[in-house]
Amino acid sequence: MTDFATTKAMFHLPEGVIYLDGNSLGPLPKAASARVQKTLSDEWGEMLITGWNKAGWMDLPARLGDRVGKLIGAPKGSVVLGDTLSIKVYQALASALALRPERRVILSDTGNFPSDLYMAQGLARTLGPDYVLKTVAPDDVAAHLNNEVAVLMLTQVDYRTGALHDMDALTRQAHGVGALTVWDLAHSAGALPVDVAGCRADFAVGCTYKYLNSGPGGPAFIYVAPEHSQAATPALSGWLGHDAPFDFELNYRPAPGIDRMRVGTPAILQMAALDAALDVWDHADIADVRARSIHLCDLFVRAVESTCPQLQLASPRDGTKRGSQVSFRFKHGYACMQALIARGVIGDFRAPDLMRFGFTPLYIGEAEVTDAARILSEILETRGWDRPEFHARAKVT
């Protein structure tokens, strides 16, 4: 049984702040500061370039891949860390398309994160005019899976509303028509139980700076099902994905297995932070986290709906059908969110009218949830959001 008081104590949480935005950027794990400082002073400072061997920097992407793999149901040696999520989406999608050369359709939904769609659009342009990205409403995906689809590319949890796709059912249906799957787990890993092997997902990708708390710009991960690992051809043939990078051959030879999905030099300081952040999971069970998350989200929904009639629930009411976040629609949502932040309640806003609130039981409990709902009610009742400074749009919303 997870002791959430213990996990909460493992994070630095600013005094007077209720942090409901871990679905966008996780807070700082206390151990990460010391770990990064050690990497700076004891490793980079004292070892210099020899740290790649002496400190094991070169092995971090694979070692951390196995740690993340445990949280998404991936077998050992099937996940590797590095680069950004957009890069990993491109790699996974390109590899999947190459495994279905007779097909030209990428199927996704209009709730997918725009960067994933941009990557697909750019890849389709590169491959030629016959390649098409087809997007449909999230609820209509199953109806559009047919034998023309090469790859089904979806984000498991809708970043806007938190609505949850049935990964197992859609993957089975995709395989039934001969298509492959690419799943984006950015809002899943560390938030809810995932079983990529059990679902027979072909490829999966995700970031680590949300529920895995690696810090801003933290490395992304990619999973390749073992059955594809020797056949998948990386479109981005980086030197660290080469079979023998330090032979400096002029022609690319892919490394065996998941290592071929490495591209550039790993960001060691960010990986050090992630390594420390993942230690929290030595004290937490993902099933407990999921159950507690549903409880906290439900508590927030009840509190808001009973006191804030101006807001409209945009997330699924059934907690088993959403991720670890709740979204409400409000015409003045941006200004209202700024007013909340000014009062110490941090969520975020997604255009055109969504106020998003993330609930991470590792450091959020019932008291924070009820206090956040009370402050939101006060702001709405007094129109506290209607001030010029709250309407001024910042670069990041």
C-alpha positions in Angstrom: 0.0 0.0 0.0 1.5 3.3 -1.0 2.1 5.8 1.8 1.3 9.1 0.0 2.6 11.2 3.0 6.0 9.6 2.3 6.0 10.3 -1.4 4.8 13.9 -0.8 7.8 14.5 1.4 10.1 13.5 -1.5 9.1 16.6 -3.4 10.0 20.3 -3.1 6.6 22.1 -3.1 6.7 25.9 -2.6 5.0 27.2 0.5 1.4 28.4 -0.1 1.1 26.8 -3.5 -1.4 24.1 -4.6 0.2 22.6 -7.6 -2.4 21.1 -10.0 -0.2 21.2 -13.1 1.9 18.1 -12.8 0.2 16.9 -16.1 2.3 19.6 -17.8 5.5 19.8 -15.7 6.1 17.8 -12.5 7.6 19.5 -9.4 11.2 19.1 -8.3 12.0 15.8 -6.5 14.3 16.8 -3.6 16.8 14.1 -4.5 17.2 15.5 -8.0 19.0 18.5 -6.8 21.7 16.5 -5.0 21.9 14.0 -7.9 22.4 16.7 -10.5 24.9 18.5 -8.3 26.9 15.3 -7.9 26.9 14.8 -11.7 28.1 18.4 -12.1 30.9 18.4 -9.5 32.0 14.7 -9.0 31.4 13.5 -12.5 31.7 16.3 -15.1 33.9 18.4 -12.8 36.4 15.7 -11.8 36.1 13.1 -14.5 35.7 15.4 -17.5 35.2 13.4 -20.7 36.2 10.2 -18.9 32.8 10.4 -17.3 31.3 8.7 -20.4 33.1 5.5 -19.2 33.8 6.0 -15.5 30.4 7.4 -14.6 28.4 5.2 -17.0 27.0 8.1 -18.9 26.8 6.2 -22.2 24.7 3.5 -20.6 22.1 5.9 -19.0 19.6 5.9 -22.0 19.3 2.1 -21.8 19.4 1.8 -18.0 16.7 4.5 -17.6 14.8 3.0 -20.4 14.4 -0.2 -18.3 13.3 1.9 -15.3 10.6 3.6 -17.3 9.8 0.4 -19.0 8.6 -1.1 -15.7 6.0 1.7 -15.5 4.6 1.0 -18.9 4.6 -2.8 -19.0 7.6 -3.1 -21.3 10.1 -6.0 -21.2 13.7 -5.3 -20.4 15.7 -4.0 -23.3 12.7 -2.6 -25.2 12.8 1.1 -24.1 15.5 3.7 -24.6 15.7 7.4 -23.5 16.9 10.4 -25.4 16.0 13.4 -27.6 12.5 15.0 -27.4 9.1 13.5 -27.7 8.5 15.0 -31.2 11.7 13.3 -32.4 10.5 10.0 -30.9 7.1 10.3 -32.5 8.8 10.9 -35.9 11.1 7.8 -35.4 8.3 5.5 -34.3 5.9 6.6 -37.1 8.5 6.4 -39.8 9.6 3.0 -38.7 6.0 1.8 -38.5 5.2 3.1 -42.0 8.3 1.3 -43.4 7.0 -1.9 -42.0 3.8 -1.4 -44.0 5.2 -0.3 -47.4 2.1 -1.2 -49.3 -0.1 1.2 -47.3 -0.2 5.0 -47.2 -2.7 6.2 -44.6 -1.8 7.4 -41.1 -5.0 7.5 -38.9 -5.1 9.8 -35.9 -7.7 11.9 -34.1 -8.5 15.6 -33.7 -7.7 15.3 -30.0 -4.1 14.3 -30.6 -1.4 16.6 -29.4 -0.6 19.0 -32.3 3.1 18.3 -32.3 2.3 14.6 -33.0 0.2 15.7 -36.0 2.8 18.1 -37.2 5.4 15.4 -37.2 3.0 13.1 -39.2 2.3 15.9 -41.6 6.0 16.6 -42.2 6.8 13.0 -42.6 4.0 12.5 -45.1 5.3 15.4 -47.1 8.8 13.9 -47.1 7.6 10.5 -48.2 5.5 11.8 -51.1 2.0 12.9 -52.1 0.5 9.4 -51.8 0.9 9.5 -48.0 -2.0 10.9 -46.1 -2.7 11.8 -42.5 -6.3 11.3 -41.7 -7.8 12.7 -38.5 -11.2 11.9 -37.2 -13.1 12.7 -34.0 -11.8 10.7 -31.0 -15.0 8.7 -30.7 -14.9 7.8 -34.4 -11.4 6.2 -34.6 -12.6 2.6 -34.5 -15.1 3.2 -37.3 -12.3 4.4 -39.6 -9.9 1.5 -39.1 -9.8 -0.4 -42.3 -7.3 -2.2 -44.6 -6.1 1.1 -46.1 -4.6 2.2 -42.7 -0.9 1.7 -42.3 -0.5 3.1 -38.8 -2.9 4.1 -36.1 -1.2 7.0 -34.2 -2.9 8.1 -31.0 -2.2 9.7 -27.6 -3.8 7.5 -25.0 -5.0 10.4 -22.9 -6.4 13.4 -24.6 -4.3 16.4 -23.5 -7.3 18.7 -23.6 -10.0 16.8 -21.7 -8.2 13.8 -20.2 -10.5 11.4 -22.2 -8.9 7.9 -22.3 -8.6 5.8 -25.4 -8.9 2.0 -24.9 -5.4 1.0 -25.9 -6.0 -2.7 -25.8 -9.2 -2.7 -27.9 -8.0 -0.2 -30.5 -4.6 -2.1 -30.9 -6.4 -5.4 -31.4 -8.7 -3.8 -33.9 -5.8 -2.2 -35.8 -4.0 -5.5 -35.9 -7.2 -7.1 -37.2 -7.0 -5.0 -40.3 -3.3 -5.3 -40.7 -2.3 -1.9 -39.3 0.4 -1.1 -36.7 0.1 1.2 -33.7 2.0 4.1 -32.3 0.9 5.2 -28.9 1.9 8.5 -27.2 2.0 7.9 -23.5 3.0 11.5 -22.4 -0.1 11.8 -20.2 -0.1 8.1 -19.2 3.3 7.1 -17.9 3.3 7.6 -14.2 -0.3 8.5 -14.1 -2.1 5.2 -14.8 -1.2 1.5 -15.3 0.0 0.8 -18.9 0.8 -2.6 -20.3 2.3 -2.1 -23.8 3.4 -5.7 -24.0 0.1 -7.1 -22.8 -1.8 -4.8 -25.3 0.7 -5.8 -28.0 1.4 -2.2 -28.9 3.9 -2.0 -31.7 5.5 1.4 -30.8 5.1 3.7 -27.9 6.6 7.1 -27.0 6.4 9.6 -24.2 8.0 12.4 -22.3 9.4 12.2 -18.7 8.8 15.8 -17.5 5.1 15.4 -16.6 4.2 12.5 -14.2 7.8 11.2 -14.1 9.2 14.6 -12.9 12.5 14.8 -14.8 12.3 18.6 -15.1 11.8 21.0 -18.0 13.1 19.6 -21.2 13.6 16.1 -19.8 14.4 13.3 -22.2 11.7 11.4 -24.1 11.4 7.6 -24.4 10.6 5.2 -27.2 9.4 1.6 -26.9 9.6 -0.9 -29.8 7.9 -4.2 -29.5 10.6 -7.0 -29.5 9.0 -8.5 -32.5 9.8 -5.4 -34.5 13.2 -4.4 -32.9 15.4 -6.0 -35.5 13.2 -4.9 -38.5 12.5 -1.3 -37.5 14.5 1.1 -39.6 15.2 4.4 -37.9 14.5 7.3 -40.2 16.8 9.4 -38.1 20.1 7.5 -38.3 22.1 9.2 -35.6 25.6 8.1 -34.7 24.6 6.7 -31.3 22.1 4.5 -33.0 25.0 3.0 -35.0 26.1 -0.6 -34.3 29.6 0.7 -33.5 29.6 4.5 -33.1 33.2 4.8 -32.2 34.4 2.9 -35.3 33.3 6.1 -37.1 32.2 4.3 -40.2 31.0 6.5 -43.1 27.9 4.3 -43.7 25.1 3.7 -41.2 24.6 0.2 -39.7 21.8 0.1 -37.2 22.6 -1.2 -33.7 20.8 -4.3 -32.6 17.4 -4.0 -30.9 16.2 -0.8 -29.2 19.6 0.9 -29.3 19.1 1.7 -33.0 16.5 4.2 -31.8 19.2 6.4 -30.1 20.0 9.5 -32.1 22.2 12.2 -30.6 24.3 12.6 -27.5 22.2 12.1 -24.4 21.5 15.1 -22.1 23.3 13.7 -19.0 22.2 16.4 -16.5 18.6 15.8 -17.4 19.0 12.1 -17.2 20.6 12.4 -13.8 17.5 14.3 -12.6 15.2 11.6 -14.1 17.2 8.9 -12.4 16.7 10.5 -9.1 13.0 11.2 -9.8 12.3 7.6 -10.6 13.4 6.6 -7.1 10.0 7.9 -6.0 8.5 4.8 -7.6 10.4 2.6 -5.2 7.8 3.8 -2.7 4.7 3.9 -4.9 2.5 1.4 -6.7 0.9 2.6 -9.9 -2.4 0.8 -9.1 -2.6 2.8 -5.8 -1.8 6.0 -7.6 -4.5 5.4 -10.2 -7.2 4.7 -7.6 -6.2 7.7 -5.6 -6.1 9.9 -8.7 -9.7 8.9 -9.6 -10.8 9.7 -6.1 -9.2 13.1 -6.1 -10.5 14.0 -9.5 -14.0 13.0 -8.6 -13.8 15.0 -5.4 -12.8 18.1 -7.4 -15.6 17.6 -9.9 -18.2 17.4 -7.2 -16.9 20.4 -5.4 -16.6 22.6 -8.5 -20.0 21.6 -9.9 -21.7 22.3 -6.6 -20.3 25.9 -6.3 -19.3 27.0 -9.8 -22.3 26.8 -12.2 -20.5 29.0 -14.7 -18.1 26.1 -15.5 -18.9 23.1 -17.8 -17.2 19.8 -17.3 -15.2 18.9 -20.4 -13.7 15.6 -19.1 -15.4 12.3 -18.9 -17.5 12.0 -15.7 -16.5 8.3 -15.3 -13.1 8.4 -13.7 -12.1 5.1 -15.4 -12.5 6.8 -18.7 -10.1 9.7 -18.2 -6.5 10.2 -17.2 -5.2 12.0 -14.1 -6.7 15.4 -15.0 -10.0 17.3 -15.1 -10.9 20.1 -17.5 -13.7 22.7 -17.3 -14.9 25.0 -20.1 -15.3 28.7 -19.3 -15.4 31.5 -21.8 -13.0 33.5 -19.7 -10.9 30.5 -18.8 -7.5 32.1 -19.4 -8.2 35.1 -17.2 -9.7 32.8 -14.5 -6.6 30.6 -14.5 -4.4 33.6 -14.1 -6.5 34.7 -11.1 -6.1 31.2 -9.6 -2.4 31.3 -10.1 -2.2 34.6 -8.3 -4.0 33.0 -5.4 -1.5 30.1 -5.3 -3.5 27.5 -7.3 -1.5 26.5 -10.3 -3.3 24.8 -13.2 -3.1 25.7 -16.9 -5.2 26.8 -19.9 -5.7 25.3 -23.3 -7.4 27.2 -26.1 -10.0 28.1 -26.8 -11.7 27.8 -23.3 -10.3 24.9 -21.3 -9.1 25.2 -17.7 -7.0 22.1 -16.9 -6.3 20.7 -13.5 -3.9 17.8 -12.9 -4.1 15.6 -9.9 -0.9 13.7 -8.9 -1.4 11.7 -5.7 2.3 11.4 -5.1 2.1 15.0 -3.7 -1.5 16.1 -3.8 -4.2 15.2 -1.3 -7.8 15.9 -0.4 -7.0 19.1 1.5 -5.4 20.7 -1.5 -8.3 19.6 -3.7 -11.0 21.1 -1.6 -9.0 24.3 -1.0 -8.5 24.7 -4.8 -12.2 24.3 -5.4 -13.0 26.8 -2.7 -10.6 29.4 -4.1 -12.0 28.8 -7.6 -15.5 29.4 -6.4 -14.5 32.6 -4.7 -12.9 34.0 -7.8 -15.9 33.2 -9.9 -18.4 34.6 -7.4 -16.5 37.9 -7.1 -15.5 38.1 -10.8 -11.9 38.2 -9.4 -10.7 37.1 -12.8 -11.9 40.3 -14.5 -8.8 42.4 -14.2 -6.6 43.7 -17.0 -3.5 41.8 -15.9 -5.3 38.5 -15.9 -6.5 39.0 -19.5 -3.0 39.7 -20.9 -1.7 36.6 -22.7 1.7 35.2 -21.8 3.8 33.1 -24.2 3.0 30.0 -22.2 -0.6 29.4 -21.1 
